[in-house]
Amino acid sequence: MFRGNHPAKVDEKGRLKLPAAFKQLLDAQHVTQFYITSSDGESAEIWPLPEWEKKEAQLAEFSSMNDAVAKYLNLTSYYGQQVEMDSQTRVLIPQILRGSAKLDAEVAVMGKINHLEVHNLAIFEENLPANAMTPEDRKAVASILSGRE
């Protein structure tokens, strides 16, 4: 389970050193391969390959019949690349995605349960007030957590 925010940097070659807290979780699962993608071009999603393959299997049966799934697969394929973590715990963010999401310096690497999400730190912090939880959001989360969705 990935959780929390761990600020990091993307180097001049587009490599992100995975934060130590996340690296320990990956080591425990013997994960070195990832699928790095985005569904909006504004942030990168770093999926351990086994988790991404589960997602692909869920979507596979709908890919030719559902327009939303086709759009999602188009976006995640356009931005996505399968990568391997190097010996220094770095992964290469695809160039198209680095440019689109402005992942070229300080970033926020956040745990999203089964994958990591990477945002340009300055843009993310600037947008935080506009993305505050509303009372409706709180009710929706409370409903999910209480099992009354």
Order of alpha helices (4+ residues) and beta strands (2+ residues): beta-beta-alpha-beta-beta-alpha-alpha-beta-beta-alpha-beta-beta-alpha-alpha
